Amino acid sequence: MISTPHRQTAIALIDEAVCAGARRPNACVELEISDRTLRRWRKDGLVRADQRPLVLRPEPANKLSADERAAVLDVCNSMEFASLPPSQIVPKLADQGQYLASES
């Protein structure tokens, strides 16, 4: 993501280059952005801030509940498993016939 102040600087540099005779797509290439990105940033004549951080996203369907998370933490912090990474804890629990959660 490019911050709004950096976007404003990039647009100012591109405008300066265009006023000096450069073609806009070539100026964009120098800043490693596409001409389409520049047009999107300038929509409605204003420099638009990145809206991605502001989007409300739904929680994943496979998110652990508070009880499941507590159970995983209890097992991971137990003496038997405290020094092991998840990639070793999951197979050991599987050998014991237990499944708490995926390691990923």
C-alpha positions as protocol buffer text, in pm:
chain_id: "A"
residue {
  index: 1
  type: MET
  ca { x: 0 y: 0 z: 0 }
}
residue {
  index: 2
  type: ILE
  ca { x: 116 y: 347 z: -77 }
}
residue {
  index: 3
  type: SER
  ca { x: 29 y: 608 z: 184 }
}
residue {
  index: 4
  type: THR
  ca { x: -169 y: 917 z: 89 }
}
residue {
  index: 5
  type: PRO
  ca { x: 127 y: 1157 z: 132 }
}
residue {
  index: 6
  type: HIS
  ca { x: 337 y: 935 z: -97 }
}
residue {
  index: 7
  type: ARG
  ca { x: 53 y: 929 z: -350 }
}
residue {
  index: 8
  type: GLN
  ca { x: 37 y: 1307 z: -343 }
}
residue {
  index: 9
  type: THR
  ca { x: 413 y: 1329 z: -396 }
}
residue {
  index: 10
  type: ALA
  ca { x: 397 y: 1081 z: -685 }
}
residue {
  index: 11
  type: ILE
  ca { x: 115 y: 1274 z: -851 }
}
residue {
  index: 12
  type: ALA
  ca { x: 304 y: 1602 z: -810 }
}
residue {
  index: 13
  type: LEU
  ca { x: 615 y: 1447 z: -967 }
}
residue {
  index: 14
  type: ILE
  ca { x: 415 y: 1307 z: -1257 }
}
residue {
  index: 15
  type: ASP
  ca { x: 241 y: 1642 z: -1312 }
}
residue {
  index: 16
  type: GLU
  ca { x: 579 y: 1815 z: -1311 }
}
residue {
  index: 17
  type: ALA
  ca { x: 716 y: 1569 z: -1566 }
}
residue {
  index: 18
  type: VAL
  ca { x: 410 y: 1608 z: -1790 }
}
residue {
  index: 19
  type: CYS
  ca { x: 439 y: 1988 z: -1775 }
}
residue {
  index: 20
  type: ALA
  ca { x: 804 y: 1951 z: -1879 }
}
residue {
  index: 21
  type: GLY
  ca { x: 698 y: 1756 z: -2188 }
}
residue {
  index: 22
  type: ALA
  ca { x: 701 y: 1391 z: -2077 }
}
residue {
  index: 23
  type: ARG
  ca { x: 417 y: 1160 z: -2163 }
}
residue {
  index: 24
  type: ARG
  ca { x: 209 y: 1056 z: -1865 }
}
residue {
  index: 25
  type: PRO
  ca { x: 244 y: 677 z: -1916 }
}
residue {
  index: 26
  type: ASN
  ca { x: 623 y: 713 z: -1938 }
}
residue {
  index: 27
  type: ALA
  ca { x: 630 y: 920 z: -1618 }
}
residue {
  index: 28
  type: CYS
  ca { x: 423 y: 651 z: -1446 }
}
residue {
  index: 29
  type: VAL
  ca { x: 667 y: 381 z: -1558 }
}
residue {
  index: 30
  type: GLU
  ca { x: 951 y: 574 z: -1391 }
}
residue {
  index: 31
  type: LEU
  ca { x: 763 y: 563 z: -1059 }
}
residue {
  index: 32
  type: GLU
  ca { x: 670 y: 197 z: -1116 }
}
residue {
  index: 33
  type: ILE
  ca { x: 295 y: 255 z: -1116 }
}
residue {
  index: 34
  type: SER
  ca { x: 52 y: 200 z: -1400 }
}
residue {
  index: 35
  type: ASP
  ca { x: -128 y: 480 z: -1579 }
}
residue {
  index: 36
  type: ARG
  ca { x: -454 y: 316 z: -1464 }
}
residue {
  index: 37
  type: THR
  ca { x: -340 y: 339 z: -1101 }
}
residue {
  index: 38
  type: LEU
  ca { x: -273 y: 709 z: -1143 }
}
residue {
  index: 39
  type: ARG
  ca { x: -620 y: 762 z: -1289 }
}
residue {
  index: 40
  type: ARG
  ca { x: -775 y: 566 z: -1000 }
}
residue {
  index: 41
  type: TRP
  ca { x: -584 y: 776 z: -744 }
}
residue {
  index: 42
  type: ARG
  ca { x: -708 y: 1095 z: -911 }
}
residue {
  index: 43
  type: LYS
  ca { x: -1071 y: 993 z: -939 }
}
residue {
  index: 44
  type: ASP
  ca { x: -1306 y: 1293 z: -905 }
}
residue {
  index: 45
  type: GLY
  ca { x: -1009 y: 1532 z: -921 }
}
residue {
  index: 46
  type: LEU
  ca { x: -890 y: 1444 z: -570 }
}
residue {
  index: 47
  type: VAL
  ca { x: -610 y: 1224 z: -443 }
}
residue {
  index: 48
  type: ARG
  ca { x: -797 y: 927 z: -301 }
}
residue {
  index: 49
  type: ALA
  ca { x: -671 y: 748 z: 9 }
}
residue {
  index: 50
  type: ASP
  ca { x: -643 y: 370 z: 4 }
}
residue {
  index: 51
  type: GLN
  ca { x: -979 y: 228 z: 114 }
}
residue {
  index: 52
  type: ARG
  ca { x: -865 y: -131 z: 173 }
}
residue {
  index: 53
  type: PRO
  ca { x: -786 y: -90 z: 545 }
}
residue {
  index: 54
  type: LEU
  ca { x: -1133 y: 56 z: 604 }
}
residue {
  index: 55
  type: VAL
  ca { x: -1332 y: -232 z: 456 }
}
residue {
  index: 56
  type: LEU
  ca { x: -1530 y: -443 z: 702 }
}
residue {
  index: 57
  type: ARG
  ca { x: -1449 y: -807 z: 642 }
}
residue {
  index: 58
  type: PRO
  ca { x: -1649 y: -1102 z: 774 }
}
residue {
  index: 59
  type: GLU
  ca { x: -1488 y: -1337 z: 1023 }
}
residue {
  index: 60
  type: PRO
  ca { x: -1367 y: -1664 z: 875 }
}
residue {
  index: 61
  type: ALA
  ca { x: -1614 y: -1951 z: 902 }
}
residue {
  index: 62
  type: ASN
  ca { x: -1341 y: -2175 z: 1044 }
}
residue {
  index: 63
  type: LYS
  ca { x: -1230 y: -1933 z: 1317 }
}
residue {
  index: 64
  type: LEU
  ca { x: -1174 y: -2102 z: 1652 }
}
residue {
  index: 65
  type: SER
  ca { x: -1422 y: -2026 z: 1927 }
}
residue {
  index: 66
  type: ALA
  ca { x: -1293 y: -1885 z: 2255 }
}
residue {
  index: 67
  type: ASP
  ca { x: -1321 y: -2230 z: 2418 }
}
residue {
  index: 68
  type: GLU
  ca { x: -1134 y: -2401 z: 2133 }
}
residue {
  index: 69
  type: ARG
  ca { x: -862 y: -2137 z: 2144 }
}
residue {
  index: 70
  type: ALA
  ca { x: -825 y: -2179 z: 2521 }
}
residue {
  index: 71
  type: ALA
  ca { x: -797 y: -2558 z: 2479 }
}
residue {
  index: 72
  type: VAL
  ca { x: -524 y: -2518 z: 2215 }
}
residue {
  index: 73
  type: LEU
  ca { x: -331 y: -2275 z: 2436 }
}
residue {
  index: 74
  type: ASP
  ca { x: -361 y: -2508 z: 2737 }
}
residue {
  index: 75
  type: VAL
  ca { x: -215 y: -2796 z: 2538 }
}
residue {
  index: 76
  type: CYS
  ca { x: 61 y: -2584 z: 2383 }
}
residue {
  index: 77
  type: ASN
  ca { x: 162 y: -2446 z: 2723 }
}
residue {
  index: 78
  type: SER
  ca { x: 159 y: -2786 z: 2896 }
}
residue {
  index: 79
  type: MET
  ca { x: 496 y: -2929 z: 3002 }
}
residue {
  index: 80
  type: GLU
  ca { x: 473 y: -3208 z: 2743 }
}
residue {
  index: 81
  type: PHE
  ca { x: 437 y: -2973 z: 2446 }
}
residue {
  index: 82
  type: ALA
  ca { x: 579 y: -2638 z: 2564 }
}
residue {
  index: 83
  type: SER
  ca { x: 909 y: -2679 z: 2377 }
}
residue {
  index: 84
  type: LEU
  ca { x: 759 y: -2814 z: 2053 }
}
residue {
  index: 85
  type: PRO
  ca { x: 642 y: -2628 z: 1742 }
}
residue {
  index: 86
  type: PRO
  ca { x: 287 y: -2685 z: 1612 }
}
residue {
  index: 87
  type: SER
  ca { x: 425 y: -2905 z: 1333 }
}
residue {
  index: 88
  type: GLN
  ca { x: 529 y: -3157 z: 1599 }
}
residue {
  index: 89
  type: ILE
  ca { x: 241 y: -3109 z: 1844 }
}
residue {
  index: 90
  type: VAL
  ca { x: -32 y: -3194 z: 1591 }
}
residue {
  index: 91
  type: PRO
  ca { x: 114 y: -3535 z: 1491 }
}
residue {
  index: 92
  type: LYS
  ca { x: 176 y: -3628 z: 1857 }
}
residue {
  index: 93
  type: LEU
  ca { x: -183 y: -3546 z: 1944 }
}
residue {
  index: 94
  type: ALA
  ca { x: -301 y: -3742 z: 1638 }
}
residue {
  index: 95
  type: ASP
  ca { x: -105 y: -4044 z: 1763 }
}
residue {
  index: 96
  type: GLN
  ca { x: -295 y: -4009 z: 2092 }
}
residue {
  index: 97
  type: GLY
  ca { x: -626 y: -3987 z: 1903 }
}
residue {
  index: 98
  type: GLN
  ca { x: -683 y: -3618 z: 1980 }
}
residue {
  index: 99
  type: TYR
  ca { x: -764 y: -3343 z: 1734 }
}
residue {
  index: 100
  type: LEU
  ca { x: -786 y: -2985 z: 1857 }
}
residue {
  index: 101
  type: ALA
  ca { x: -719 y: -2778 z: 1548 }
}
residue {
  index: 102
  type: SER
  ca { x: -512 y: -2761 z: 1233 }
}
residue {
  index: 103
  type: GLU
  ca { x: -160 y: -2626 z: 1271 }
}
residue {
  index: 104
  type: SER
  ca { x: -212 y: -2376 z: 991 }
}
